[in-house]
Amino acid sequence: MIATKKTKLLCYAVICVAMLLGCQHGGEKLPDTVTFTEHVAPILYNNCTVCHRPGGGAHFDLITYQEAKKYALSIGYVTKERLMPPWPADPHYTEFKGQRVLSETDIKILAKWAIDGSVEGPKEKMPHLPNYPTGSLAGMPDMRIAVAPYYLPANSGDKFLLVKVPYELPADTFASLVEFVPGNSNVVHHVNGDFVKYVFEKKKTVFAGVYAVDMVEDTAGLVKGFQKLDLPNDDGSYPVLQKSVVNYLPGAVGQKYPAGIGGYYLPRKGAFLLNDIHYGFTNKNEARDSSHINIFFSKVPPNRPVQEFQLGTLGAAPVEPDLVIQPNTVKNVSSRLKVAKDISILTINPHMHLLGKSFLAYAIKPEGDTIRLISIPRWDFSWQYFYTFKKMVKVPAGSTIVAEGIYDNTTHNPNNPNNPPLVVTDQNGSMKATDEMFQFIVTYLPYQPGDENLSLE
Ligand code: HEC
C-alpha cells in the first residue's frame, strides 16, 4: 500500500508543475527570488524535519539544500494538497496542541521555489536545525528501559508482537510521562502499550518468562501469550492493567499534562505490555530494532488521573447501524454516548481502517448547542493521532457525544484492500487493517471549575 501511494505521489508531482505555475498569478506578495536558505529551510525546519531527519520516521531527509532540491516538485505537490505535513484534522473546525499546518503563504513559497529553479541562496542565511534530543522527543528521561531487540529477516511481511518490558524500582513513585522511542524508525510502524501494575508481594519477579511473542488475535491466543510472557501473579490471578499508557506513531510526541493532571502511579514492580507493536515490511534488507521506553518521574502524584471512554467498536456505545459494509457501497455510521457528569476533555483519538473516508465528532449540549470536537474530511489510515486540545473542552452533564463515520467500500477508494470489493465488518473485533473498526476514544477528567482556562500547551 505504501509503495503505491509513493508512486502516485511522484506521478502527481510531475503533473502538478502546470498547476503550480498556474497559482503564481494570484497577486500574493512573495519574494522575487525564493531561496532555500532564506525562505524554504525555515519552513522545512519548523514543519518537516521532525520526521524528515535521521531517526525521524520518514524514509528521506529534508535538511540540506541537496536533499530538498531533489524533492522540490514533490514538496510543492504534497504541501499544496495538504498531504504533508500529515495533519488530517481540519484546523478550521478545531485546533489542537502542536498541530502542524502550513499557512497559505508557506505553501506558495514552496511552490514558487520548485518552479523557479530551486535556488540555494546565501549560505550565511541558513537557519539552525532545531535541536532534536537523541533518544527522546520530550527531554531528559529519569529512567530508560530497553525493549527486547527484534530481528526482521529480509522480505518479512508485517509482524504484530506482544512484548513485555519489565522494570523494578527501589520504591514506589510517580511518572509524568512514559515515552516509547523506536530504535529503527524505518520498521517500527506503531505501538499501543498498556501498563501492568503489580502488588509487590504478589509477584516474586517480573523478569521471568519470554519477552516477546507473536500476537494472536483471538482471546485464547492472547491468554496463552500472556502466560508465556509470565504476566499473571504467582497465584495465577491477573494484576491491574492500565490501558494506553505508552503509544507510538511516527510524528506523535508524548503528552505531558500540567503537574498533577494525568501521569501515573508507578509501583516498585511493573511491566509495560506492548499490545501490540507493529513492525512494517523490510523489503530486500533485513532489519534490526532496539527500541526503548523512557520514564519521566514526577514528585506530584497523579491527583487527577486521566480517565477514558470509548464509543463504537468494543466501546461503551454501539455503532449504528452495524458496521457491515457491503461491497460497492458507501456507508454512514454513527455512535452516540450521553455523559452523566460534567467532564473536561483532554485528548481524542478517532479510529477507522482502510475503508474510512471521513470522521466527524461533536457533542450536543442538553439545550441543543453543539461543541465541536474534530473533523477529518479525508481519512488517512497512516496518521491516526491522539489529538490534544490546547485547553480542556468542557462537556456538561446530559450532553451527547456523537461520532460519525463514512466508509467507502467501492473501487474508487484507492486504499480498498479488496478488488473486487468484499463485505467488510467489525464483527470479530479484529484489529487487522483489512477488517474495519469504528472507534472514538476520549480521555477526560471529571470537570473542575477553571479547567477550560488551563493551557495544556
Ligand atoms: C509526522 C511526520 C512527517 C512530517 C511532519 C512530514 N512528513 Fe513528509 N513524509 C512522512 C512519511 C512517513 C512519508 C512517507 C509516506 C509514505 O511513504 O506513504 C512522507 C512523505 C513525504 C513526501 C513524499 C515523497 C515521495 O515518496 O514522493 C514528501 C515530498 C514529503 N513527505 C514532504 C514533506 C514536507 C515538505 C513536510 C513539511 C512541510 C513533511 N513532509 C512533513 C512523514 C512526515
Residues whose N, C-alpha, C, O or C-beta is under 5 A from the ligand:
A	BS01	HEC	I2 K5 K6 L9 L10 N47 C48 C51 G57 A58 Y71 S74 I75 V78 M84 P85 P86 P250 G251
